[in-house]
């Protein structure tokens, strides 16, 4: 959803649903957009952004958190004293890549995902 918002150059907090964005686009452009169409457009934007980053040298190792998150305990709130488990983070990243339709090792969108 944020890919669409950023493309429209609107505040992240202004519109909170695909339905709101579809209405805005209809009012602005006079064309109706279905929610599923906007989801696919947003996914395409995200995948193309990913390909651009990979072309510029971005790798799986760059999809991470600041190193201190893995060894410095957090302070305050419900997560006080906890750190992010590095192995669990790597497993979650692999799962994210799978869900996105990206290569699990490189993070590059698969051809069928782009189609």
N, C-alpha and C positions, 0 to 999 in steps of 0.2 A: 504494500500500500504506500509505503514511503517513497518508493521510486516514482510513483505517479505524482505524489505531492511535490516532490523536489522538481519534477519536470514542469509542473504547473507554477513553480516558484511561490508556493503558498506556505504559510506557517504550519508546522507540524501539529499544532494544537487547535487549528481552526476547524478543519473538517475531520470527522472521526469515523467515517464509513465510506465504502465504495458507493453506496446510494447517494450520499451527499456530493461526492465528486461527480457522479453521473449527472446529477441535477445541475451542478455548476457548469459542466461542459455543455449540457443541452442549452442552458441559458446563454452561455458565451458563444457557442459555435452553431447552435441550431441543429445539432446532430445528437441523436440518442445513442447512448452507450449502455450496454448491459453490464451487470456486475462481473460476470465471467470474462467478458471482453477486456474490462479494465484489469482484472487479475492477470490475464495473459500478457497484456501490454506491460504491466509492472514486472512480471517475471522476465520478459524479454529484455527490458531495460537492465535489470539486475544481472542477467547472463552476459549481456554485451559489455557492461561495466567490468565484469569479472574477466572477460577475454582481453579487454584493454589492459587491465592491471597485469595479467599474465604476460602479455606481449612486452610490457615494460619491466619484466623481471620478477614480478610478485610470485612467491612460492608458498607451498603449504606451511612452511616454517614461519611465514609472515602472518598467518592466521592464528594469532595467539594473544595472550594477555601480557601486561607488563610482568617481567620476571618476579618481582616482589610478591605478586599475588600467589605464587606457588610456595613461597617459603616464609613470608612475613605474615603473622596472624592478623586478621582484621580486628578492628577495634570498634566496640559499641554495637548495640542492637542485637538481633537474633543470631548474627554470624560472628559475634565476638569470640576471638581466639581461634577461629577456623582459618584454614588455608584452602586453596583450590588444589585438588589432587591432580597432578600432571598426567598420570596415566588415564584417569577418568576423563580429563579434558580432551586428550588425544582421541579416545574412543568416541566421545561426543562429537568431535569434529568430523570423524569418519562417518558417523551416522548423519550428520548435517549434510555432508557432501552427497551421501546416498539419496537423502530426501530431495535434494536440489537437482539430482540427475547429473552430478559432476563426477569425474574420475576420483576415486577414493584416495589415490596416492598424490595426485597433482592438484586437485581442485579445479581442473579445467572442465567446463561444461562439455558433456558428451554430445556428439553430433545429433543424436535423436532428440536430445533436450532442446537444442537450438532449432531444429525443424519444428 
